[in-house]
Amino acid sequence: MTDFSTSRFGRVLGRFTGFTLVSGMGWVLDFCVMGTLVQLGSPVFYANLVGAFCGVTLVYFIAGFKIFEKSRPQSHATLLSFYWLWHACAIAGSSALIAYGSTWLIHIVPDTALRPQTFAGLGAKILLTPISMVGNFLFMRFLLESRKRD
């Protein structure tokens, strides 16, 4: 019988758990930047673009050096460029979904000190987060690690 911590599944689960914790820090940064920009009057789509790029850059540097074991010969600068390219597509798509979702949520948001657009945009972002986090984990694992490792 194989020890769970040394099994392939255990190693992947361990990295996913670490990535989730680091992503949580990036998400908080992203969430705060986006919320602040929307509250100041920026459209949800553009505010999410800026906030998300701040968050994913933080996640790359922490997860790329502490969670994943880089097995590719390219420099971290080159790999970060690929990571940003991936996120340029992923964030544009998710920003469009968040902006669209916020137009639906705006009709049910409570009356708060936040602008309704802020509340609805952040709510839509929360709903999309689990899907985007799994995609980001899979891409970062693909980008940094070889298949032979696990």
C-alpha positions, 0 to 999 in steps of 0.5 A: 500500500502506498503512503498518501503523501508520496503518491502521485495524487498526494503530491498533486493535491499538496501542490493544489492546496498550496496553490489555493492558499497563494491564489487566495492572497492574489485574489484578495489583492485582485478583489481590493484593486478591482473593488477600489477601481469600480468604486472610483467609477471604472467600468467593471471590465477594465477594473477586473483586468487591472486587478486580475493582472496584479493578482496573477503576477503575485501568484506567479512569483510566490507559487512559481518559486515555492510550490512548483518545481520548475523543470523547464530550461526557460528563464522565469522571465520567459515563463512569466511572459507565457503566464501573462499571455495565458492570462491576457486571454483568460482574464479578458474572457472572465472580465467579459463574463463578470461584466455580463454577470454583474448586469444581472446581479445589479438588480438584486444587490442590497442598498449599501455604501458601495455603488451597486456596480461595485457590489454586483461586479464583486459578486459576479467575480466570486461566482467565477473564481472557483472555475478560474482557479482550477484553470490557473492551477492546471496551466501553471503546472503545465508551464513549470513542471514536466509530466514525468515529475508525478 
